[in-house]
Amino acid sequence: MLGLELREEFRGAKLQGTTIDFSNYTKTGALDRSASDFLRITYPSSDLIKTLQAIAPGANRAVVLVGDRGQGKSHLMAAACHVLRDPSAGRAWLDDWASKLGDQTLASIGIRQGQCVIAEALHNQRFKYLWDILFALHPEGKYGEGLWAAQGEKRTDIPGRSVMLEMLKKAPVVLVLDEFQTWFD
């Protein structure tokens, strides 16, 4: 037996609101928890494994998760964030499941290191534009914003590619956007 158990929020008589929040004011969101704690309640589904393979070193692929409410998209994104933010916890989780399931392909999945991971739940409406997220949350965001502002009369309405590339060269980023369709609509 794998020892799977339902999380506390699923054990009650009534499920309220979004099941997985990245973070919230009570600090009980998925990304408010430690990586090992969150991964402890995470099963390596085929969707999660495909996601981790797509973001592994050398893969350099964008991942888009599409589906109806309640299919686990936010949980997948939170798990990927935790694996990237804490590669040692991610490696331990993958190795443990490889052992439990007798599937060494899990142990062979590479994990990126040294990336800035920015995760934003867009339904919170904290930002108007994508570049606002990067300027606010990227470690070199103020630098990028300064480059854009320093263009003076030549400044465009949207930060140019050169501004973004300069910022991202200084600190590569993995950008995880939850509820994109809500924000885009």
TILOKOL-419915 format. One record per residue: x, y, z negated of N, C-alpha, C, CB in turn; residue number from 1; residue in one letter. Coordinates in Angstrom, 2 decimals, padded with zeros to 5 digits. Glycine has a CB too. Layout:
<nodes>
X / Y / Z / X / Y / Z / X / Y / Z / X / Y / Z / NUM / a
...
</nodes>
This chain:
<nodes>
000.84 / -001.19 / 000.00 / 000.00 / 000.00 / 000.00 / 000.88 / 001.25 / 000.00 / -000.95 / 000.00 / -001.22 / 1 / m
000.47 / 002.27 / 000.73 / 001.26 / 003.49 / 000.87 / 001.10 / 004.45 / -000.29 / 000.88 / 004.17 / 002.13 / 2 / l
000.14 / 004.24 / -001.17 / -000.05 / 005.13 / -002.31 / -000.58 / 006.49 / -001.94 / 001.24 / 005.30 / -003.04 / 3 / g
-001.42 / 006.57 / -000.91 / -002.00 / 007.84 / -000.50 / -003.10 / 008.24 / -001.46 / -002.54 / 007.76 / 000.94 / 4 / l
-003.23 / 009.53 / -001.72 / -004.29 / 010.02 / -002.59 / -004.80 / 011.36 / -002.08 / -003.80 / 010.15 / -004.04 / 5 / e
-006.07 / 011.63 / -002.34 / -006.67 / 012.89 / -001.93 / -006.12 / 014.03 / -002.79 / -008.20 / 012.83 / -002.03 / 6 / l
-005.90 / 015.20 / -002.16 / -005.51 / 016.37 / -002.92 / -006.67 / 016.80 / -003.80 / -005.07 / 017.52 / -001.98 / 7 / r
-006.37 / 017.54 / -004.82 / -007.36 / 017.98 / -005.82 / -008.54 / 018.70 / -005.19 / -006.70 / 018.90 / -006.83 / 8 / e
-008.29 / 019.58 / -004.20 / -009.38 / 020.35 / -003.61 / -010.38 / 019.49 / -002.85 / -008.82 / 021.41 / -002.70 / 9 / e
-010.00 / 018.26 / -002.51 / -010.92 / 017.36 / -001.81 / -011.69 / 016.46 / -002.78 / -010.14 / 016.49 / -000.82 / 10 / f
-011.31 / 016.48 / -004.03 / -011.96 / 015.60 / -005.00 / -013.21 / 016.19 / -005.62 / -010.99 / 015.25 / -006.09 / 11 / r
-013.42 / 017.49 / -005.47 / -014.58 / 018.16 / -006.06 / -015.86 / 017.85 / -005.30 / -014.36 / 019.66 / -006.10 / 12 / g
-016.97 / 018.32 / -005.85 / -018.27 / 018.08 / -005.24 / -018.49 / 018.95 / -004.01 / -019.38 / 018.32 / -006.25 / 13 / a
-017.79 / 020.09 / -003.95 / -018.02 / 021.04 / -002.87 / -016.70 / 021.61 / -002.38 / -018.96 / 022.17 / -003.34 / 14 / k
-016.51 / 021.63 / -001.07 / -015.33 / 022.21 / -000.46 / -015.65 / 023.63 / -000.03 / -014.83 / 021.35 / 000.74 / 15 / l
-014.84 / 024.59 / -000.50 / -015.14 / 025.98 / -000.18 / -014.00 / 026.62 / 000.59 / -015.43 / 026.78 / -001.45 / 16 / q
-014.35 / 027.46 / 001.56 / -013.36 / 028.25 / 002.27 / -012.39 / 027.43 / 003.09 / -012.61 / 029.10 / 001.31 / 17 / g
-011.32 / 028.09 / 003.50 / -010.28 / 027.42 / 004.25 / -009.54 / 026.48 / 003.33 / -009.31 / 028.44 / 004.89 / 18 / t
-009.34 / 025.28 / 003.78 / -008.69 / 024.28 / 002.94 / -007.21 / 024.59 / 002.75 / -008.86 / 022.89 / 003.55 / 19 / t
-006.55 / 025.03 / 003.80 / -005.12 / 025.33 / 003.71 / -004.92 / 026.81 / 004.01 / -004.29 / 024.45 / 004.69 / 20 / i
-004.46 / 027.55 / 003.02 / -004.02 / 028.93 / 003.19 / -002.50 / 028.91 / 003.14 / -004.63 / 029.88 / 002.10 / 21 / d
-001.83 / 029.67 / 003.99 / -000.38 / 029.75 / 003.89 / 000.02 / 030.30 / 002.52 / 000.20 / 030.63 / 005.02 / 22 / f
-000.59 / 031.41 / 002.15 / -000.33 / 032.00 / 000.84 / -001.56 / 032.80 / 000.44 / 000.96 / 032.90 / 000.86 / 23 / s
-001.66 / 033.08 / -000.84 / -002.79 / 033.86 / -001.34 / -002.39 / 034.59 / -002.61 / -004.02 / 032.94 / -001.59 / 24 / n
-003.26 / 035.41 / -003.08 / -002.94 / 036.25 / -004.25 / -002.76 / 035.43 / -005.53 / -004.03 / 037.28 / -004.47 / 25 / y
-003.34 / 034.23 / -005.60 / -003.18 / 033.39 / -006.79 / -001.93 / 032.51 / -006.70 / -004.41 / 032.51 / -006.98 / 26 / t
-001.19 / 032.63 / -005.61 / 000.06 / 031.88 / -005.40 / -000.17 / 030.37 / -005.40 / 001.08 / 032.24 / -006.47 / 27 / k
-001.31 / 029.95 / -004.84 / -001.62 / 028.53 / -004.74 / -001.68 / 028.06 / -003.29 / -002.94 / 028.23 / -005.43 / 28 / t
-001.24 / 028.89 / -002.37 / -001.26 / 028.53 / -000.96 / -000.21 / 027.48 / -000.63 / -001.05 / 029.76 / -000.11 / 29 / g
-000.32 / 026.94 / 000.56 / 000.58 / 025.88 / 001.01 / 002.05 / 026.30 / 000.98 / 000.21 / 025.44 / 002.42 / 30 / a
002.33 / 027.54 / 001.35 / 003.72 / 028.01 / 001.37 / 004.16 / 028.63 / 000.05 / 003.90 / 029.01 / 002.48 / 31 / l
003.23 / 028.72 / -000.89 / 003.59 / 029.16 / -002.25 / 004.17 / 027.99 / -003.05 / 002.36 / 029.75 / -002.97 / 32 / d
003.90 / 026.78 / -002.62 / 004.39 / 025.58 / -003.29 / 005.80 / 025.27 / -002.82 / 003.45 / 024.37 / -003.02 / 33 / r
006.49 / 024.43 / -003.59 / 007.82 / 023.99 / -003.15 / 007.64 / 023.04 / -001.97 / 008.60 / 023.30 / -004.32 / 34 / s
008.68 / 022.94 / -001.16 / 008.63 / 022.04 / 000.00 / 008.39 / 020.60 / -000.44 / 009.92 / 022.14 / 000.81 / 35 / a
009.11 / 020.15 / -001.45 / 008.96 / 018.74 / -001.87 / 007.56 / 018.48 / -002.41 / 010.00 / 018.38 / -002.94 / 36 / s
006.98 / 019.45 / -003.11 / 005.63 / 019.29 / -003.63 / 004.61 / 019.20 / -002.49 / 005.27 / 020.45 / -004.57 / 37 / d
004.74 / 020.09 / -001.51 / 003.80 / 020.08 / -000.39 / 003.98 / 018.84 / 000.47 / 003.97 / 021.34 / 000.46 / 38 / f
005.21 / 018.47 / 000.74 / 005.46 / 017.30 / 001.57 / 005.02 / 016.00 / 000.88 / 006.94 / 017.21 / 001.93 / 39 / l
004.97 / 016.01 / -000.44 / 004.50 / 014.84 / -001.18 / 003.05 / 014.50 / -000.82 / 004.62 / 015.09 / -002.70 / 40 / r
002.27 / 015.50 / -000.43 / 000.87 / 015.27 / -000.08 / 000.66 / 015.25 / 001.44 / -000.02 / 016.34 / -000.71 / 41 / i
001.75 / 015.06 / 002.16 / 001.70 / 015.11 / 003.62 / 002.11 / 013.76 / 004.21 / 002.61 / 016.22 / 004.15 / 42 / t
001.23 / 013.24 / 005.06 / 001.49 / 011.99 / 005.76 / 002.10 / 012.31 / 007.13 / 000.18 / 011.14 / 005.91 / 43 / y
003.08 / 011.54 / 007.59 / 003.69 / 011.83 / 008.89 / 002.81 / 011.36 / 010.05 / 005.06 / 011.16 / 008.98 / 44 / p
001.75 / 012.11 / 010.31 / 000.84 / 011.78 / 011.41 / 001.58 / 011.90 / 012.75 / -000.41 / 012.71 / 011.39 / 45 / s
001.00 / 011.34 / 013.77 / 001.63 / 011.44 / 015.09 / 001.73 / 012.90 / 015.53 / 000.85 / 010.61 / 016.14 / 46 / s
000.72 / 013.71 / 015.20 / 000.77 / 015.14 / 015.56 / 001.91 / 015.86 / 014.85 / -000.57 / 015.82 / 015.22 / 47 / d
002.11 / 015.55 / 013.58 / 003.19 / 016.19 / 012.83 / 004.54 / 015.74 / 013.37 / 003.07 / 015.86 / 011.33 / 48 / l
004.68 / 014.47 / 013.65 / 005.95 / 013.97 / 014.19 / 006.25 / 014.61 / 015.54 / 005.91 / 012.42 / 014.32 / 49 / i
005.24 / 014.72 / 016.41 / 005.44 / 015.38 / 017.70 / 005.84 / 016.84 / 017.51 / 004.15 / 015.28 / 018.55 / 50 / k
005.24 / 017.49 / 016.53 / 005.58 / 018.89 / 016.24 / 007.02 / 019.00 / 015.79 / 004.63 / 019.47 / 015.17 / 51 / t
007.44 / 018.15 / 014.86 / 008.82 / 018.19 / 014.36 / 009.82 / 017.87 / 015.47 / 008.99 / 017.20 / 013.19 / 52 / l
009.47 / 016.94 / 016.35 / 010.35 / 016.63 / 017.48 / 010.45 / 017.82 / 018.44 / 009.84 / 015.38 / 018.22 / 53 / q
009.36 / 018.54 / 018.61 / 009.35 / 019.68 / 019.53 / 010.17 / 020.86 / 019.00 / 007.92 / 020.13 / 019.78 / 54 / a
010.33 / 020.94 / 017.68 / 011.10 / 022.05 / 017.10 / 012.47 / 021.61 / 016.61 / 010.32 / 022.68 / 015.96 / 55 / i
012.85 / 020.38 / 016.93 / 014.16 / 019.86 / 016.52 / 015.28 / 020.57 / 017.27 / 014.24 / 018.33 / 016.77 / 56 / a
016.49 / 020.52 / 016.75 / 017.62 / 021.15 / 017.44 / 017.71 / 020.66 / 018.89 / 018.95 / 020.87 / 016.70 / 57 / p
017.89 / 021.60 / 019.79 / 018.01 / 021.27 / 021.21 / 016.70 / 021.18 / 021.96 / 018.71 / 019.98 / 021.35 / 58 / g
015.58 / 021.08 / 021.26 / 014.29 / 020.95 / 021.94 / 013.82 / 022.31 / 022.47 / 013.24 / 020.35 / 021.00 / 59 / a
013.90 / 023.34 / 021.65 / 013.56 / 024.71 / 022.05 / 012.23 / 024.81 / 022.79 / 014.66 / 025.27 / 022.92 / 60 / n
011.21 / 024.20 / 022.26 / 009.90 / 024.25 / 022.89 / 008.93 / 025.00 / 022.00 / 009.37 / 022.83 / 023.19 / 61 / r
008.03 / 025.71 / 022.65 / 006.95 / 026.34 / 021.91 / 005.92 / 025.26 / 021.59 / 006.30 / 027.53 / 022.72 / 62 / a
005.30 / 025.39 / 020.45 / 004.27 / 024.43 / 020.04 / 002.98 / 025.20 / 019.84 / 004.68 / 023.66 / 018.73 / 63 / v
001.92 / 024.74 / 020.47 / 000.60 / 025.34 / 020.31 / -000.33 / 024.24 / 019.83 / 000.09 / 026.00 / 021.64 / 64 / v
-000.97 / 024.47 / 018.70 / -001.91 / 023.51 / 018.15 / -003.32 / 024.02 / 018.42 / -001.68 / 023.27 / 016.62 / 65 / l
-004.11 / 023.22 / 019.08 / -005.46 / 023.60 / 019.45 / -006.43 / 022.57 / 018.91 / -005.61 / 023.75 / 020.99 / 66 / v
-007.53 / 023.03 / 018.35 / -008.55 / 022.11 / 017.86 / -009.57 / 022.84 / 017.03 / -007.92 / 021.00 / 017.05 / 67 / g
-010.64 / 022.13 / 016.74 / -011.70 / 022.70 / 015.92 / -011.27 / 022.82 / 014.47 / -012.96 / 021.85 / 016.02 / 68 / d
-012.04 / 023.56 / 013.72 / -011.82 / 023.75 / 012.29 / -011.77 / 022.41 / 011.58 / -012.91 / 024.65 / 011.67 / 69 / r
-010.84 / 022.29 / 010.65 / -010.77 / 021.11 / 009.80 / -009.98 / 019.95 / 010.37 / -012.11 / 020.66 / 009.52 / 70 / g
-009.25 / 020.16 / 011.44 / -008.50 / 019.06 / 012.03 / -007.05 / 018.99 / 011.57 / -008.53 / 019.18 / 013.52 / 71 / q
-006.65 / 019.89 / 010.68 / -005.33 / 019.81 / 010.08 / -004.25 / 020.68 / 010.72 / -004.88 / 018.43 / 010.12 / 72 / g
-004.63 / 021.62 / 011.56 / -003.64 / 022.47 / 012.23 / -002.82 / 023.28 / 011.22 / -004.33 / 023.40 / 013.22 / 73 / k
-003.49 / 023.90 / 010.26 / -002.79 / 024.72 / 009.27 / -001.87 / 023.87 / 008.41 / -003.79 / 025.47 / 008.38 / 74 / s
-002.30 / 022.66 / 008.09 / -001.45 / 021.76 / 007.30 / -000.20 / 021.38 / 008.10 / -002.24 / 020.49 / 006.88 / 75 / h
-000.37 / 021.11 / 009.40 / 000.78 / 020.78 / 010.24 / 001.78 / 021.94 / 010.27 / 000.33 / 020.44 / 011.67 / 76 / l
001.25 / 023.15 / 010.44 / 002.12 / 024.32 / 010.49 / 002.83 / 024.55 / 009.16 / 001.32 / 025.57 / 010.87 / 77 / m
002.12 / 024.38 / 008.06 / 002.73 / 024.55 / 006.74 / 003.81 / 023.50 / 006.52 / 001.67 / 024.47 / 005.63 / 78 / a
003.54 / 022.26 / 006.92 / 004.55 / 021.20 / 006.77 / 005.79 / 021.52 / 007.58 / 003.97 / 019.84 / 007.19 / 79 / a
005.61 / 021.97 / 008.82 / 006.76 / 022.34 / 009.66 / 007.54 / 023.48 / 009.02 / 006.28 / 022.74 / 011.08 / 80 / a
006.84 / 024.48 / 008.48 / 007.52 / 025.59 / 007.79 / 008.36 / 025.08 / 006.64 / 006.50 / 026.61 / 007.28 / 81 / c
007.79 / 024.20 / 005.83 / 008.53 / 023.66 / 004.69 / 009.77 / 022.88 / 005.13 / 007.63 / 022.78 / 003.85 / 82 / h
009.62 / 022.07 / 006.17 / 010.76 / 021.29 / 006.66 / 011.87 / 022.23 / 007.14 / 010.33 / 020.35 / 007.81 / 83 / v
011.50 / 023.31 / 007.82 / 012.49 / 024.26 / 008.33 / 013.08 / 025.14 / 007.22 / 011.88 / 025.13 / 009.40 / 84 / l
012.26 / 025.52 / 006.27 / 012.75 / 026.38 / 005.18 / 013.61 / 025.61 / 004.17 / 011.57 / 027.02 / 004.46 / 85 / r
013.34 / 024.35 / 004.00 / 014.09 / 023.52 / 003.06 / 014.47 / 022.22 / 003.75 / 013.26 / 023.24 / 001.75 / 86 / d
015.50 / 022.27 / 004.62 / 015.87 / 021.09 / 005.40 / 016.22 / 019.87 / 004.55 / 017.03 / 021.43 / 006.27 / 87 / p
016.77 / 020.07 / 003.35 / 017.10 / 018.90 / 002.52 / 015.84 / 018.20 / 002.04 / 017.96 / 019.33 / 001.31 / 88 / s
014.80 / 018.96 / 001.68 / 013.53 / 018.35 / 001.29 / 012.88 / 017.69 / 002.50 / 012.57 / 019.40 / 000.67 / 89 / a
012.98 / 018.33 / 003.67 / 012.44 / 017.75 / 004.89 / 013.13 / 016.45 / 005.25 / 012.56 / 018.73 / 006.04 / 90 / g
014.46 / 016.43 / 005.13 / 015.22 / 015.21 / 005.43 / 014.84 / 014.09 / 004.46 / 016.75 / 015.48 / 005.36 / 91 / r
014.73 / 014.42 / 003.17 / 014.36 / 013.40 / 002.17 / 012.96 / 012.84 / 002.48 / 014.39 / 014.00 / 000.73 / 92 / a
012.04 / 013.72 / 002.86 / 010.67 / 013.29 / 003.18 / 010.67 / 012.37 / 004.40 / 009.77 / 014.51 / 003.45 / 93 / w
011.36 / 012.76 / 005.47 / 011.42 / 011.93 / 006.67 / 012.07 / 010.58 / 006.38 / 012.19 / 012.66 / 007.78 / 94 / l
013.17 / 010.60 / 005.63 / 013.86 / 009.34 / 005.31 / 012.99 / 008.43 / 004.45 / 015.18 / 009.63 / 004.59 / 95 / d
012.27 / 009.01 / 003.49 / 011.39 / 008.23 / 002.63 / 010.29 / 007.55 / 003.44 / 010.77 / 009.12 / 001.53 / 96 / d
009.66 / 008.32 / 004.35 / 008.60 / 007.74 / 005.18 / 009.17 / 006.73 / 006.17 / 007.85 / 008.85 / 005.93 / 97 / w
010.37 / 006.95 / 006.66 / 011.00 / 005.98 / 007.56 / 011.16 / 004.64 / 006.85 / 012.39 / 006.50 / 008.05 / 98 / a
011.54 / 004.72 / 005.58 / 011.69 / 003.51 / 004.78 / 010.34 / 002.85 / 004.50 / 012.40 / 003.84 / 003.47 / 99 / s
009.36 / 003.65 / 004.06 / 008.04 / 003.12 / 003.74 / 007.37 / 002.45 / 004.94 / 007.14 / 004.22 / 003.21 / 100 / k
007.51 / 003.07 / 006.09 / 006.82 / 002.59 / 007.29 / 007.68 / 001.66 / 008.15 / 006.37 / 003.76 / 008.13 / 101 / l
008.97 / 001.54 / 007.78 / 009.87 / 000.72 / 008.58 / 010.04 / 001.29 / 009.98 / 009.36 / -000.70 / 008.66 / 102 / g
010.04 / 002.62 / 010.09 / 010.13 / 003.30 / 011.38 / 011.32 / 004.26 / 011.36 / 008.81 / 004.06 / 011.70 / 103 / d
012.43 / 003.80 / 011.88 / 013.65 / 004.61 / 011.83 / 013.64 / 005.80 / 012.78 / 014.83 / 003.74 / 012.15 / 104 / q
012.64 / 005.90 / 013.66 / 012.56 / 007.09 / 014.51 / 012.30 / 008.33 / 013.65 / 011.43 / 006.94 / 015.57 / 105 / t
011.63 / 008.14 / 012.50 / 011.41 / 009.28 / 011.59 / 012.73 / 009.78 / 011.03 / 010.47 / 008.88 / 010.44 / 106 / l
013.61 / 008.84 / 010.68 / 014.91 / 009.22 / 010.12 / 015.81 / 009.88 / 011.16 / 015.60 / 008.00 / 009.53 / 107 / a
015.53 / 009.64 / 012.44 / 016.39 / 010.18 / 013.49 / 015.97 / 011.59 / 013.95 / 016.38 / 009.25 / 014.67 / 108 / s
014.85 / 012.10 / 013.45 / 014.42 / 013.45 / 013.85 / 015.36 / 014.49 / 013.26 / 012.96 / 013.72 / 013.39 / 109 / i
015.90 / 015.32 / 014.12 / 016.78 / 016.39 / 013.67 / 015.99 / 017.55 / 013.08 / 017.66 / 016.87 / 014.81 / 110 / g
016.63 / 018.28 / 012.19 / 015.99 / 019.45 / 011.56 / 016.89 / 020.66 / 011.78 / 015.75 / 019.20 / 010.03 / 111 / i
016.30 / 021.70 / 012.34 / 017.03 / 022.97 / 012.53 / 017.43 / 023.53 / 011.17 / 016.16 / 024.00 / 013.32 / 112 / r
018.58 / 024.20 / 011.18 / 019.03 / 024.85 / 009.96 / 019.44 / 026.28 / 010.28 / 020.21 / 024.07 / 009.31 / 113 / q
019.33 / 027.14 / 009.30 / 019.78 / 028.51 / 009.47 / 018.81 / 029.41 / 010.24 / 021.08 / 028.52 / 010.16 / 114 / g
017.58 / 028.98 / 010.37 / 016.59 / 029.80 / 011.06 / 015.79 / 030.61 / 010.04 / 015.64 / 028.91 / 011.92 / 115 / q
015.44 / 031.80 / 010.41 / 014.50 / 032.58 / 009.62 / 013.10 / 032.08 / 010.00 / 014.66 / 034.15 / 009.87 / 116 / c
012.34 / 031.63 / 009.03 / 010.99 / 031.13 / 009.31 / 009.98 / 032.18 / 008.84 / 010.73 / 029.76 / 008.61 / 117 / v
009.22 / 032.70 / 009.80 / 008.18 / 033.68 / 009.49 / 006.84 / 033.00 / 009.75 / 008.33 / 034.99 / 010.36 / 118 / i
006.03 / 032.92 / 008.72 / 004.70 / 032.32 / 008.85 / 003.67 / 033.36 / 008.45 / 004.57 / 031.04 / 007.97 / 119 / a
002.71 / 033.56 / 009.32 / 001.68 / 034.57 / 009.04 / 000.32 / 034.03 / 009.43 / 001.98 / 035.89 / 009.80 / 120 / e
-000.62 / 034.13 / 008.51 / -002.01 / 033.77 / 008.78 / -002.69 / 035.02 / 009.32 / -002.74 / 033.22 / 007.48 / 121 / a
-002.97 / 035.03 / 010.59 / -003.44 / 036.24 / 011.25 / -004.86 / 036.63 / 010.88 / -003.35 / 036.07 / 012.73 / 122 / l
-005.64 / 035.71 / 010.32 / -007.00 / 036.08 / 009.91 / -007.00 / 037.05 / 008.74 / -007.79 / 034.82 / 009.55 / 123 / h
-005.84 / 037.22 / 008.09 / -005.73 / 038.20 / 007.00 / -005.66 / 039.63 / 007.52 / -004.50 / 037.90 / 006.16 / 124 / n
-005.48 / 039.79 / 008.83 / -005.47 / 041.11 / 009.47 / -004.48 / 042.10 / 008.84 / -006.86 / 041.70 / 009.41 / 125 / q
-003.28 / 041.62 / 008.52 / -002.28 / 042.51 / 007.92 / -001.50 / 043.30 / 008.97 / -001.31 / 041.69 / 007.09 / 126 / r
-001.51 / 042.82 / 010.22 / -000.72 / 043.46 / 011.27 / -001.56 / 043.68 / 012.52 / 000.51 / 042.62 / 011.60 / 127 / f
-001.28 / 044.78 / 013.20 / -002.01 / 045.08 / 014.43 / -001.35 / 044.46 / 015.66 / -002.13 / 046.58 / 014.61 / 128 / k
-000.03 / 044.50 / 015.70 / 000.72 / 044.00 / 016.86 / 001.74 / 042.96 / 016.43 / 001.42 / 045.15 / 017.59 / 129 / y
002.12 / 042.11 / 017.37 / 003.10 / 041.07 / 017.09 / 004.41 / 041.67 / 016.61 / 003.34 / 040.22 / 018.34 / 130 / l
004.85 / 042.77 / 017.22 / 006.10 / 043.37 / 016.80 / 006.01 / 043.93 / 015.38 / 006.50 / 044.48 / 017.77 / 131 / w
004.83 / 044.27 / 014.93 / 004.68 / 044.72 / 013.54 / 005.05 / 043.59 / 012.57 / 003.24 / 045.21 / 013.27 / 132 / d
004.67 / 042.37 / 012.92 / 005.01 / 041.20 / 012.09 / 006.53 / 041.06 / 012.03 / 004.36 / 039.90 / 012.66 / 133 / i
007.16 / 041.12 / 013.19 / 008.62 / 040.96 / 013.22 / 009.33 / 042.10 / 012.50 / 009.11 / 040.89 / 014.67 / 134 / l
008.91 / 043.32 / 012.71 / 009.55 / 044.45 / 012.03 / 009.38 / 044.36 / 010.51 / 008.97 / 045.78 / 012.55 / 135 / f
008.24 / 043.86 / 010.06 / 007.98 / 043.79 / 008.62 / 008.61 / 042.58 / 007.94 / 006.49 / 043.77 / 008.37 / 136 / a
008.66 / 041.43 / 008.63 / 009.04 / 040.19 / 007.96 / 010.39 / 039.61 / 008.38 / 007.99 / 039.18 / 008.19 / 137 / l
010.92 / 040.03 / 009.49 / 012.22 / 039.53 / 009.96 / 013.32 / 040.21 / 009.15 / 012.42 / 039.80 / 011.49 / 138 / h
014.38 / 039.48 / 008.78 / 015.45 / 040.11 / 007.98 / 016.13 / 041.29 / 008.69 / 016.50 / 039.07 / 007.63 / 139 / p
016.07 / 041.32 / 010.00 / 016.64 / 042.44 / 010.77 / 015.54 / 043.32 / 011.36 / 017.55 / 041.90 / 011.89 / 140 / e
014.35 / 043.23 / 010.80 / 013.20 / 043.98 / 011.30 / 013.40 / 045.49 / 011.26 / 011.98 / 043.63 / 010.53 / 141 / g
013.93 / 045.98 / 010.17 / 014.16 / 047.43 / 010.06 / 015.20 / 047.90 / 011.08 / 014.61 / 047.80 / 008.63 / 142 / k
016.19 / 047.05 / 011.32 / 017.20 / 047.35 / 012.33 / 016.54 / 047.46 / 013.71 / 018.31 / 046.27 / 012.34 / 143 / y
015.71 / 046.48 / 014.06 / 015.01 / 046.50 / 015.34 / 014.09 / 047.70 / 015.48 / 014.20 / 045.23 / 015.52 / 144 / g
013.38 / 047.98 / 014.41 / 012.48 / 049.14 / 014.43 / 013.28 / 050.43 / 014.62 / 011.65 / 049.20 / 013.12 / 145 / e
014.45 / 050.49 / 014.00 / 015.32 / 051.65 / 014.14 / 015.85 / 051.80 / 015.56 / 016.48 / 051.56 / 013.18 / 146 / g
016.21 / 050.68 / 016.18 / 016.66 / 050.71 / 017.58 / 015.56 / 051.27 / 018.49 / 017.06 / 049.30 / 018.05 / 147 / l
014.36 / 050.83 / 018.25 / 013.22 / 051.28 / 019.05 / 012.98 / 052.78 / 018.84 / 011.94 / 050.46 / 018.70 / 148 / w
012.98 / 053.20 / 017.57 / 012.73 / 054.60 / 017.25 / 013.83 / 055.50 / 017.80 / 012.60 / 054.78 / 015.73 / 149 / a
015.06 / 054.99 / 017.84 / 016.20 / 055.79 / 018.28 / 016.20 / 056.07 / 019.78 / 017.49 / 055.10 / 017.91 / 150 / a
015.28 / 055.47 / 020.50 / 015.21 / 055.70 / 021.94 / 014.66 / 057.08 / 022.27 / 014.34 / 054.64 / 022.59 / 151 / q
014.15 / 057.78 / 021.27 / 013.67 / 059.15 / 021.46 / 012.64 / 059.27 / 022.56 / 014.82 / 060.05 / 021.76 / 152 / g
012.89 / 060.17 / 023.50 / 011.95 / 060.41 / 024.60 / 011.80 / 059.19 / 025.52 / 012.41 / 061.61 / 025.42 / 153 / e
012.79 / 058.32 / 025.53 / 012.75 / 057.13 / 026.38 / 012.01 / 055.97 / 025.71 / 014.17 / 056.69 / 026.73 / 154 / k
011.56 / 056.18 / 024.50 / 010.86 / 055.13 / 023.77 / 009.56 / 054.76 / 024.49 / 010.56 / 055.58 / 022.31 / 155 / r
009.35 / 053.47 / 024.65 / 008.15 / 052.96 / 025.31 / 007.06 / 052.68 / 024.26 / 008.46 / 051.67 / 026.13 / 156 / t
005.85 / 052.42 / 024.72 / 004.76 / 052.12 / 023.80 / 004.94 / 050.76 / 023.11 / 003.42 / 052.14 / 024.54 / 157 / d
005.69 / 049.89 / 023.75 / 005.94 / 048.55 / 023.24 / 007.44 / 048.37 / 023.15 / 005.27 / 047.45 / 024.14 / 158 / i
007.96 / 047.82 / 022.04 / 009.41 / 047.61 / 021.95 / 009.90 / 046.75 / 023.11 / 009.79 / 046.94 / 020.60 / 159 / p
010.96 / 047.17 / 023.74 / 011.49 / 046.46 / 024.91 / 012.21 / 045.17 / 024.54 / 012.44 / 047.35 / 025.66 / 160 / g
012.45 / 044.39 / 025.55 / 013.13 / 043.10 / 025.40 / 014.49 / 043.27 / 024.71 / 013.32 / 042.44 / 026.76 / 161 / r
015.23 / 044.31 / 025.07 / 016.57 / 044.49 / 024.50 / 016.50 / 044.70 / 022.99 / 017.27 / 045.69 / 025.16 / 162 / s
015.48 / 045.41 / 022.52 / 015.31 / 045.63 / 021.08 / 015.07 / 044.30 / 020.38 / 014.14 / 046.61 / 020.80 / 163 / v
014.16 / 043.50 / 020.94 / 013.84 / 042.21 / 020.32 / 015.03 / 041.26 / 020.36 / 012.64 / 041.57 / 021.02 / 164 / m
015.74 / 041.22 / 021.49 / 016.89 / 040.33 / 021.60 / 018.00 / 040.70 / 020.61 / 017.44 / 040.36 / 023.02 / 165 / l
018.25 / 041.99 / 020.45 / 019.26 / 042.43 / 019.47 / 018.90 / 041.93 / 018.07 / 019.39 / 043.97 / 019.48 / 166 / e
017.65 / 042.08 / 017.71 / 017.17 / 041.65 / 016.40 / 017.30 / 040.14 / 016.25 / 015.71 / 042.09 / 016.19 / 167 / m
016.88 / 039.40 / 017.26 / 016.87 / 037.94 / 017.19 / 018.26 / 037.33 / 017.31 / 015.98 / 037.39 / 018.29 / 168 / l
019.20 / 038.04 / 017.94 / 020.59 / 037.57 / 017.97 / 021.18 / 037.59 / 016.56 / 021.45 / 038.44 / 018.92 / 169 / k
020.82 / 038.61 / 015.81 / 021.33 / 038.75 / 014.45 / 020.76 / 037.68 / 013.51 / 021.02 / 040.14 / 013.90 / 170 / k
019.52 / 037.29 / 013.74 / 018.87 / 036.28 / 012.90 / 017.82 / 035.55 / 013.74 / 018.22 / 036.92 / 011.63 / 171 / a
018.17 / 034.36 / 014.25 / 017.18 / 033.58 / 015.02 / 015.95 / 033.30 / 014.17 / 017.80 / 032.25 / 015.53 / 172 / p
014.80 / 033.19 / 014.83 / 013.55 / 033.08 / 014.08 / 012.68 / 031.95 / 014.62 / 012.78 / 034.39 / 014.13 / 173 / v
011.96 / 031.34 / 013.71 / 010.85 / 030.45 / 014.05 / 009.62 / 031.19 / 013.59 / 010.99 / 029.00 / 013.37 / 174 / v
008.73 / 031.48 / 014.53 / 007.54 / 032.26 / 014.23 / 006.33 / 031.34 / 014.24 / 007.35 / 033.43 / 015.24 / 175 / l
005.64 / 031.27 / 013.12 / 004.47 / 030.40 / 012.97 / 003.26 / 031.30 / 012.72 / 004.66 / 029.35 / 011.81 / 176 / v
002.31 / 031.25 / 013.65 / 001.13 / 032.10 / 013.56 / -000.10 / 031.23 / 013.42 / 001.01 / 033.02 / 014.80 / 177 / l
-000.79 / 031.33 / 012.30 / -002.01 / 030.58 / 012.08 / -003.21 / 031.47 / 012.39 / -002.09 / 030.05 / 010.62 / 178 / d
-004.26 / 030.88 / 012.89 / -005.50 / 031.59 / 013.24 / -005.26 / 032.66 / 014.31 / -006.11 / 032.24 / 011.99 / 179 / e
-004.40 / 032.33 / 015.28 / -004.09 / 033.27 / 016.35 / -005.34 / 033.70 / 017.11 / -003.09 / 032.66 / 017.32 / 180 / f
-006.24 / 032.75 / 017.38 / -007.44 / 033.08 / 018.16 / -008.30 / 034.09 / 017.41 / -008.25 / 031.82 / 018.46 / 181 / q
-008.35 / 034.04 / 016.09 / -009.13 / 035.00 / 015.30 / -008.55 / 036.40 / 015.48 / -009.15 / 034.60 / 013.79 / 182 / t
-007.25 / 036.50 / 015.40 / -006.55 / 037.79 / 015.52 / -006.67 / 038.31 / 016.95 / -005.07 / 037.65 / 015.12 / 183 / w
-006.49 / 037.41 / 017.93 / -006.51 / 037.81 / 019.34 / -007.90 / 038.28 / 019.74 / -006.06 / 036.64 / 020.23 / 184 / f
-008.93 / 037.57 / 019.27 / -010.31 / 037.93 / 019.60 / -010.64 / 039.31 / 019.08 / -011.29 / 036.92 / 019.03 / 185 / d
</nodes>
